Amino acid sequence: MFGVTYTPAEEGFRAELRAWLEANLPRASAPEDEAEQRRFRHAWQRALAEGGWVGIQWPRAHGGRGASLREQIIFTEEMARARAPEILDPVSVNIVGPTLIRFGTPAQQARWLPPIRPADQVWCLGFSEPNAGSDLASLRCRARRDGDHWVVSGQKVWSSKAHFADWCLLLVRTGPEAPKHEGISCLVVDMRTPGITWRPLVQLSGRSEFNQLFFEDVRVPAENVVGAVNGGWPIIRAALAHERGTLWAFDFKVRLQNGSRALADLYRRCRERGRADLAAFRPRVAQAWIEAEVFGAHTLRILSWRWRSRAPTRSSGATRAPSTPGRGRRHTSTRARSPSRRAPRRCCATCSRSRPSACRAPAEGGVPWQRESSTATRT
Ligand SMILES: Cc1cc2nc3c(=O)[nH]c(=O)nc-3n(C[C@H](O)[C@H](O)[C@H](O)COP(=O)(O)OP(=O)(O)OC[C@H]3O[C@@H](n4cnc5c(N)ncnc54)[C@H](O)[C@@H]3O)c2cc1C
């Protein structure tokens, strides 16, 4: 009905992906059993990585394709269209990797990035705490310096995959005297370090994908700090911007449209077979179709907002969910506008502080000077 017009090069990208999926998409669906499902998803992620289809938004220097936002949209739509299974570790590909690429040292990048794309090492996020969820800056898990180590004590909650993760991207309080946004650091913790325990949170479904994580005097080498000590807040905001990207909407759009078309086909087949009691369903089938198309139109609207508000920069995957579109424009970077205007360097339009580490704006818009974002998958 309506859509983005892609360039021939972008259509070539789509054709390449379709051909690869045609040849490589698993014929079987993911097994139910958790351990088997993990092996299945690992094998799928490894195959995608070998084909160059994991972390397409990563720079080429780190094994990605340096994909533009439009290419990421094509990728997301094609994967949904093909009903491709989930990969094992989207958290690392979409949150940890881009965070290390932006804030990690070359040594950290060389050590931790290569195993991420094929899921040879899995990560969890140690962000949320029992009293620090939405208000993440209230986190209390602390780390004190002891020689060339940090010693971590405290608790985290909702940590997806912590029960089989190799590494944890952990937020800790290292500056207890500082204002709460300025005393946070970001550590990489080896999950096999003595003093780490976890307790699964069992869901109603019987599955246990999340965990409470406990740290008792866990020693972490000082070189595992990502970014500056006490400079973790901009890193959190960038990481959460990766989590809350735009691309989920393109996946959801295709899945909704697939569903509404399947429903319409079912209705048509039933009618052809002479079912006379369908009258009551007709408006509901039509309504499902209309709502799927309206959602599809909305994804285009959020894109045009995004492109208008960030015109001179490369496209970014970070935006809000459709229910809060207006907030996206308020949180526009002064740097994202024309550089020739020489606007004073401000953290962002929401908050007039000059230092990013002091920014008090909510994390949802992403770090304004962030260059590129990525696919978004809820952890
Ligand atoms: C599927 C899933 C996977 C997750 N995986 C991870 C993970 O791997 N690692 C991790 O660290 N975290 C993870 N989380 C946690 C998540 O990212 C949030 O931090 C957490 O869900 C929010 O914290 P909370 O549960 O304490 O809710 P709260 O912060 O208590 O919020 C509860 C409700 O109150 C509302 N609320 C809160 N404050 C205000 C306010 N001031 N004004 C108005 N309304 C307010 C919120 O919007 C929400 O609706 C996961 C969450 C989900 C759903």
The ligand as an SDF file (V2000), in Angstrom:
LIG
                    3D

 53 58  0  0  0  0  0  0  0  0999 V2000
   11.7510   -9.6350   29.4330 C   0  0  0  0  0  0  0  0  0  0  0  0
   12.6190   -8.8230   30.3380 C   0  0  0  0  0  0  0  0  0  0  0  0
   13.9690   -9.0980   30.4040 C   0  0  0  0  0  0  0  0  0  0  0  0
   14.7860   -8.3480   31.2500 C   0  0  0  0  0  0  0  0  0  0  0  0
   16.1320   -8.6410   31.3030 N   0  0  0  0  0  0  0  0  0  0  0  0
   16.9350   -7.9150   32.0820 C   0  0  0  0  0  0  0  0  0  0  0  0
   18.3310   -8.2020   32.1600 C   0  0  0  0  0  0  0  0  0  0  0  0
   18.8390   -9.1270   31.5140 O   0  0  0  0  0  0  0  0  0  0  0  0
   19.0950   -7.4710   32.9900 N   0  0  0  0  0  0  0  0  0  0  0  0
   18.5840   -6.4470   33.7200 C   0  0  0  0  0  0  0  0  0  0  0  0
   19.3480   -5.7950   34.4300 O   0  0  0  0  0  0  0  0  0  0  0  0
   17.2630   -6.1210   33.6850 N   0  0  0  0  0  0  0  0  0  0  0  0
   16.4300   -6.8470   32.8830 C   0  0  0  0  0  0  0  0  0  0  0  0
   15.0900   -6.5550   32.8310 N   0  0  0  0  0  0  0  0  0  0  0  0
   14.5650   -5.5070   33.7210 C   0  0  0  0  0  0  0  0  0  0  0  0
   14.0400   -4.2570   32.9600 C   0  0  0  0  0  0  0  0  0  0  0  0
   14.9250   -3.8390   31.9690 O   0  0  0  0  0  0  0  0  0  0  0  0
   13.6350   -3.1110   33.9180 C   0  0  0  0  0  0  0  0  0  0  0  0
   14.6940   -2.5660   34.6310 O   0  0  0  0  0  0  0  0  0  0  0  0
   12.7110   -3.5520   34.9290 C   0  0  0  0  0  0  0  0  0  0  0  0
   11.7230   -4.3460   34.3430 O   0  0  0  0  0  0  0  0  0  0  0  0
   12.0320   -2.3370   35.5960 C   0  0  0  0  0  0  0  0  0  0  0  0
   12.2000   -2.4300   36.9500 O   0  0  0  0  0  0  0  0  0  0  0  0
   11.0690   -2.9530   37.9920 P   0  0  0  0  0  0  0  0  0  0  0  0
   10.6330   -4.3200   37.5340 O   0  0  0  0  0  0  0  0  0  0  0  0
   11.6440   -2.8130   39.3390 O   0  0  0  0  0  0  0  0  0  0  0  0
    9.8560   -1.9760   37.7770 O   0  0  0  0  0  0  0  0  0  0  0  0
    9.6280   -0.5470   38.4800 P   0  0  0  0  0  0  0  0  0  0  0  0
   10.8000    0.3340   38.2200 O   0  0  0  0  0  0  0  0  0  0  0  0
    9.2260   -0.7600   39.9050 O   0  0  0  0  0  0  0  0  0  0  0  0
    8.3880   -0.0390   37.6580 O   0  0  0  0  0  0  0  0  0  0  0  0
    7.0920   -0.6390   37.8250 C   0  0  0  0  0  0  0  0  0  0  0  0
    6.0680    0.2130   37.0980 C   0  0  0  0  0  0  0  0  0  0  0  0
    6.0320    1.5280   37.6710 O   0  0  0  0  0  0  0  0  0  0  0  0
    6.2530    2.5040   36.6570 C   0  0  0  0  0  0  0  0  0  0  0  0
    7.0530    3.5890   37.2320 N   0  0  0  0  0  0  0  0  0  0  0  0
    8.2550    3.4880   37.8110 C   0  0  0  0  0  0  0  0  0  0  0  0
    8.6660    4.6960   38.2380 N   0  0  0  0  0  0  0  0  0  0  0  0
    7.7040    5.5720   37.8900 C   0  0  0  0  0  0  0  0  0  0  0  0
    7.5390    6.9760   38.0720 C   0  0  0  0  0  0  0  0  0  0  0  0
    8.4590    7.7310   38.6830 N   0  0  0  0  0  0  0  0  0  0  0  0
    6.4200    7.5470   37.5890 N   0  0  0  0  0  0  0  0  0  0  0  0
    5.4610    6.8100   36.9900 C   0  0  0  0  0  0  0  0  0  0  0  0
    5.5610    5.4690   36.7930 N   0  0  0  0  0  0  0  0  0  0  0  0
    6.6600    4.8640   37.2520 C   0  0  0  0  0  0  0  0  0  0  0  0
    7.0050    1.7860   35.5600 C   0  0  0  0  0  0  0  0  0  0  0  0
    6.8120    2.4050   34.2830 O   0  0  0  0  0  0  0  0  0  0  0  0
    6.3770    0.4140   35.6060 C   0  0  0  0  0  0  0  0  0  0  0  0
    5.1710    0.3820   34.8920 O   0  0  0  0  0  0  0  0  0  0  0  0
   14.2430   -7.3080   32.0280 C   0  0  0  0  0  0  0  0  0  0  0  0
   12.8720   -7.0400   31.9480 C   0  0  0  0  0  0  0  0  0  0  0  0
   12.0700   -7.7750   31.1220 C   0  0  0  0  0  0  0  0  0  0  0  0
   10.6070   -7.4680   31.0630 C   0  0  0  0  0  0  0  0  0  0  0  0
  1  2  1  0
  2  3  1  0
  2 52  2  0
  3  4  2  0
  4  5  1  0
  4 50  1  0
  5  6  2  0
  6  7  1  0
  6 13  1  0
  7  8  2  0
  7  9  1  0
  9 10  1  0
 10 11  2  0
 10 12  1  0
 12 13  2  0
 13 14  1  0
 14 15  1  0
 14 50  1  0
 15 16  1  0
 16 17  1  0
 16 18  1  0
 18 19  1  0
 18 20  1  0
 20 21  1  0
 20 22  1  0
 22 23  1  0
 23 24  1  0
 24 25  2  0
 24 26  1  0
 24 27  1  0
 27 28  1  0
 28 29  2  0
 28 30  1  0
 28 31  1  0
 31 32  1  0
 32 33  1  0
 33 34  1  0
 33 48  1  0
 34 35  1  0
 35 36  1  0
 35 46  1  0
 36 37  1  0
 36 45  1  0
 37 38  2  0
 38 39  1  0
 39 40  1  0
 39 45  2  0
 40 41  1  0
 40 42  2  0
 42 43  1  0
 43 44  2  0
 44 45  1  0
 46 47  1  0
 46 48  1  0
 48 49  1  0
 50 51  2  0
 51 52  1  0
 52 53  1  0
M  END
$$$$
